[in-house]
Amino acid sequence: MSDSPTPASVRDALRRRAFPELKSALAAEPSRLAALWPKLTPLERAACWRLLPAAALVEAAEALTPQARWEAYQASSTDCAAPLLEDAPLGTRSLFRAWTSREAALLRAGIS
């Protein structure tokens, strides 16, 4: 993946099931997700959101628009990435972390 994630590099990483690679790229530049958001499909958005490490969540959430925060909030379950997990290696699901109630409150606060 390039230094800064692009829609094409996100799609490529998801297609290849290179979830650790995408997770690292998103963690390095969490606010970049806001620029990518409108160019990604709902499944791609949900996957990127679920792959964000806890330390990157606040920065990413603050960069999102209220509408994007709502979409991120709707991706609360790791089940939202189920189509990507079908052919993935065992243990991959653990990369798509569930967020805490504090993180959910952060998203809800930015919606209204």
Backbone as CSV, one residue per row, in Angstrom:
resi,resn,N_x,N_y,N_z,CA_x,CA_y,CA_z,C_x,C_y,C_z
1,MET,0.856,-1.174,0.000,0.000,0.000,0.000,0.899,1.233,0.000
2,SER,0.450,2.260,-0.672,1.220,3.497,-0.737,1.301,4.138,0.640
3,ASP,2.092,5.207,0.735,2.269,5.899,2.010,0.939,6.375,2.580
4,SER,0.109,6.953,1.745,-1.178,7.468,2.171,-2.268,6.674,1.464
5,PRO,-3.235,6.136,2.212,-4.265,5.318,1.562,-5.080,6.124,0.544
6,THR,-5.374,5.483,-0.556,-6.232,6.043,-1.603,-7.411,5.094,-1.770
7,PRO,-8.483,5.547,-2.438,-9.585,4.609,-2.676,-9.117,3.336,-3.385
8,ALA,-8.233,3.501,-4.363,-7.745,2.331,-5.108,-6.924,1.401,-4.216
9,SER,-6.084,1.963,-3.352,-5.260,1.106,-2.491,-6.116,0.423,-1.422
10,VAL,-7.165,1.103,-0.946,-8.083,0.482,0.008,-8.788,-0.692,-0.661
11,ARG,-9.310,-0.471,-1.859,-10.001,-1.547,-2.581,-9.082,-2.727,-2.841
12,ASP,-7.851,-2.415,-3.240,-6.886,-3.473,-3.530,-6.570,-4.272,-2.271
13,ALA,-6.348,-3.590,-1.164,-6.045,-4.289,0.092,-7.221,-5.160,0.521
14,LEU,-8.443,-4.635,0.394,-9.618,-5.428,0.760,-9.797,-6.619,-0.171
15,ARG,-9.564,-6.416,-1.448,-9.683,-7.510,-2.424,-8.681,-8.627,-2.110
16,ARG,-7.460,-8.229,-1.731,-6.406,-9.208,-1.418,-6.518,-9.758,0.003
17,ARG,-7.485,-9.232,0.760,-7.643,-9.603,2.171,-6.375,-9.250,2.953
18,ALA,-5.746,-8.147,2.589,-4.533,-7.655,3.260,-4.947,-6.717,4.397
19,PHE,-5.702,-7.255,5.326,-6.259,-6.442,6.398,-5.207,-5.836,7.321
20,PRO,-4.147,-6.574,7.699,-3.123,-5.948,8.548,-2.444,-4.756,7.849
21,GLU,-2.235,-4.878,6.563,-1.626,-3.796,5.779,-2.523,-2.561,5.774
22,LEU,-3.804,-2.762,5.546,-4.753,-1.648,5.531,-4.883,-1.044,6.923
23,LYS,-4.915,-1.877,7.937,-5.011,-1.396,9.317,-3.817,-0.491,9.647
24,SER,-2.638,-0.881,9.253,-1.435,-0.070,9.496,-1.502,1.261,8.768
25,ALA,-1.960,1.242,7.532,-2.054,2.480,6.745,-3.071,3.437,7.357
26,LEU,-4.192,2.916,7.809,-5.219,3.757,8.428,-4.745,4.295,9.776
27,ALA,-4.025,3.487,10.528,-3.521,3.912,11.835,-2.484,5.019,11.700
28,ALA,-1.722,4.982,10.623,-0.674,5.989,10.419,-1.243,7.362,10.093
29,GLU,-2.431,7.385,9.509,-3.037,8.650,9.083,-4.560,8.567,9.239
30,PRO,-5.066,8.509,10.477,-6.501,8.293,10.694,-7.405,9.363,10.102
31,SER,-6.983,10.611,10.102,-7.854,11.667,9.569,-8.024,11.547,8.058
32,ARG,-7.159,10.817,7.402,-7.250,10.594,5.951,-8.550,9.862,5.595
33,LEU,-9.089,9.109,6.532,-10.325,8.372,6.271,-11.455,9.307,5.874
34,ALA,-11.481,10.519,6.411,-12.543,11.480,6.071,-12.509,11.836,4.591
35,ALA,-11.331,11.975,4.019,-11.209,12.288,2.590,-11.559,11.081,1.727
36,LEU,-11.269,9.899,2.223,-11.573,8.678,1.476,-13.059,8.334,1.524
37,TRP,-13.700,8.669,2.622,-15.068,8.227,2.918,-16.039,8.349,1.748
38,PRO,-16.184,9.518,1.121,-17.188,9.627,0.044,-16.837,8.829,-1.216
39,LYS,-15.600,8.389,-1.322,-15.163,7.658,-2.516,-15.214,6.148,-2.320
40,LEU,-15.575,5.710,-1.120,-15.629,4.291,-0.810,-17.075,3.798,-0.794
41,THR,-17.248,2.521,-1.047,-18.581,1.912,-0.950,-18.932,1.746,0.533
42,PRO,-20.197,1.524,0.855,-20.556,1.301,2.261,-19.774,0.152,2.910
43,LEU,-19.562,-0.937,2.202,-18.795,-2.052,2.754,-17.341,-1.638,3.000
44,GLU,-16.752,-0.917,2.073,-15.372,-0.454,2.239,-15.263,0.502,3.425
45,ARG,-16.249,1.391,3.566,-16.259,2.318,4.708,-16.321,1.557,6.013
46,ALA,-17.250,0.612,6.087,-17.416,-0.172,7.310,-16.144,-0.936,7.647
47,ALA,-15.520,-1.534,6.644,-14.289,-2.286,6.887,-13.192,-1.366,7.408
48,CYS,-13.028,-0.223,6.783,-11.994,0.719,7.231,-12.270,1.174,8.657
49,TRP,-13.516,1.472,8.950,-13.864,1.924,10.298,-13.576,0.841,11.325
50,ARG,-13.948,-0.394,11.021,-13.742,-1.499,11.956,-12.262,-1.829,12.121
51,LEU,-11.440,-1.508,11.119,-10.003,-1.797,11.203,-9.220,-0.736,11.971
52,LEU,-9.817,0.419,12.196,-9.099,1.467,12.926,-8.737,1.009,14.334
53,PRO,-7.489,1.179,14.738,-7.139,0.869,16.125,-7.750,1.907,17.070
54,ALA,-7.936,1.547,18.312,-8.558,2.438,19.294,-7.840,3.784,19.382
55,ALA,-6.530,3.772,19.290,-5.764,5.010,19.408,-6.020,5.973,18.251
56,ALA,-6.520,5.476,17.136,-6.762,6.309,15.953,-8.206,6.750,15.821
57,LEU,-9.076,6.188,16.626,-10.505,6.413,16.453,-10.928,7.866,16.658
58,VAL,-10.435,8.517,17.694,-10.846,9.889,17.987,-10.462,10.813,16.839
59,GLU,-9.226,10.718,16.378,-8.778,11.569,15.269,-9.617,11.331,14.017
60,ALA,-9.887,10.079,13.718,-10.688,9.757,12.533,-12.112,10.274,12.691
61,ALA,-12.714,10.066,13.857,-14.100,10.493,14.083,-14.235,12.008,13.994
62,GLU,-13.283,12.728,14.548,-13.351,14.194,14.519,-13.232,14.746,13.107
63,ALA,-12.609,14.001,12.206,-12.442,14.455,10.825,-13.668,14.154,9.959
64,LEU,-14.527,13.239,10.412,-15.704,12.858,9.629,-16.816,13.901,9.738
65,THR,-17.626,13.976,8.706,-18.823,14.821,8.735,-19.859,14.142,9.631
66,PRO,-20.892,14.871,10.064,-21.946,14.221,10.857,-22.589,13.032,10.130
67,GLN,-22.818,13.156,8.831,-23.400,12.039,8.063,-22.453,10.837,8.063
68,ALA,-21.168,11.080,7.880,-20.191,9.991,7.884,-20.095,9.359,9.266
69,ARG,-20.209,10.171,10.318,-20.197,9.619,11.679,-21.400,8.699,11.889
70,TRP,-22.534,9.090,11.361,-23.727,8.246,11.462,-23.481,6.909,10.763
71,GLU,-22.900,6.948,9.579,-22.600,5.717,8.855,-21.604,4.860,9.644
72,ALA,-20.611,5.514,10.244,-19.638,4.785,11.059,-20.329,4.159,12.268
73,TYR,-21.239,4.893,12.865,-21.986,4.385,14.016,-22.791,3.147,13.630
74,GLN,-23.343,3.158,12.442,-24.113,2.008,11.968,-23.232,0.788,11.739
75,ALA,-21.938,0.994,11.619,-20.995,-0.108,11.431,-20.484,-0.609,12.783
76,SER,-21.335,-0.553,13.795,-20.912,-0.904,15.152,-20.552,-2.379,15.313
77,SER,-21.131,-3.214,14.527,-20.873,-4.649,14.638,-19.820,-5.079,13.626
78,THR,-18.964,-5.987,14.042,-17.996,-6.517,13.083,-18.686,-7.343,12.004
79,ASP,-19.951,-7.703,12.234,-20.707,-8.437,11.221,-20.885,-7.620,9.948
80,CYS,-20.726,-6.308,10.042,-20.864,-5.470,8.853,-19.802,-5.802,7.808
81,ALA,-18.719,-6.437,8.241,-17.649,-6.806,7.314,-17.741,-8.270,6.894
82,ALA,-18.852,-8.924,7.177,-19.009,-10.356,6.909,-18.646,-10.758,5.479
83,PRO,-19.058,-9.998,4.439,-18.684,-10.422,3.086,-17.169,-10.489,2.867
84,LEU,-16.423,-9.695,3.601,-14.969,-9.715,3.452,-14.326,-10.851,4.235
85,LEU,-15.049,-11.372,5.197,-14.497,-12.410,6.062,-14.760,-13.819,5.557
86,GLU,-15.631,-13.955,4.561,-16.027,-15.280,4.083,-14.851,-16.160,3.680
87,ASP,-13.930,-15.647,2.889,-12.808,-16.444,2.403,-11.499,-16.091,3.091
88,ALA,-11.580,-15.325,4.145,-10.369,-14.866,4.829,-9.825,-15.973,5.740
89,PRO,-8.529,-15.907,6.031,-7.936,-16.901,6.928,-8.549,-16.840,8.333
90,LEU,-8.450,-17.958,9.044,-8.930,-17.995,10.425,-8.214,-16.922,11.244
91,GLY,-8.903,-16.339,12.161,-8.304,-15.319,13.009,-8.421,-13.913,12.452
92,THR,-8.838,-13.794,11.203,-8.942,-12.477,10.579,-9.975,-11.609,11.272
93,ARG,-11.043,-12.217,11.724,-12.114,-11.468,12.376,-11.579,-10.633,13.541
94,SER,-10.536,-11.111,14.214,-9.989,-10.388,15.363,-9.364,-9.042,14.966
95,LEU,-9.037,-8.862,13.699,-8.495,-7.579,13.231,-9.580,-6.507,13.179
96,PHE,-10.820,-6.923,13.021,-11.958,-6.003,12.949,-12.521,-5.844,14.363
97,ARG,-11.953,-4.937,15.102,-12.302,-4.841,16.515,-13.661,-4.182,16.745
98,ALA,-14.326,-4.635,17.780,-15.573,-3.989,18.208,-15.203,-2.793,19.074
99,TRP,-15.981,-1.748,19.014,-15.623,-0.590,19.806,-16.350,-0.541,21.121
100,THR,-15.825,0.315,21.969,-16.332,0.410,23.332,-17.531,1.354,23.397
101,SER,-18.201,1.377,24.533,-19.331,2.292,24.712,-18.847,3.744,24.678
102,ARG,-17.628,4.003,25.130,-17.057,5.356,25.059,-16.902,5.803,23.606
103,GLU,-16.439,4.892,22.760,-16.276,5.206,21.344,-17.630,5.425,20.676
104,ALA,-18.626,4.642,21.054,-19.974,4.824,20.510,-20.515,6.191,20.911
105,ALA,-20.266,6.598,22.146,-20.718,7.915,22.618,-20.035,9.032,21.840
106,LEU,-18.770,8.863,21.524,-18.044,9.851,20.722,-18.722,10.044,19.372
107,LEU,-19.099,8.959,18.725,-19.770,9.055,17.436,-21.153,9.674,17.571
108,ARG,-21.910,9.247,18.569,-23.250,9.804,18.765,-23.196,11.311,19.012
109,ALA,-22.183,11.759,19.752,-22.059,13.192,20.051,-21.840,14.006,18.794
110,GLY,-21.222,13.453,17.793,-20.962,14.187,16.560,-22.060,14.109,15.536
111,ILE,-23.096,13.338,15.830,-24.183,13.141,14.861,-25.207,14.260,14.929
112,SER,-25.593,14.645,16.120,-26.683,15.613,16.274,-26.244,17.038,16.061
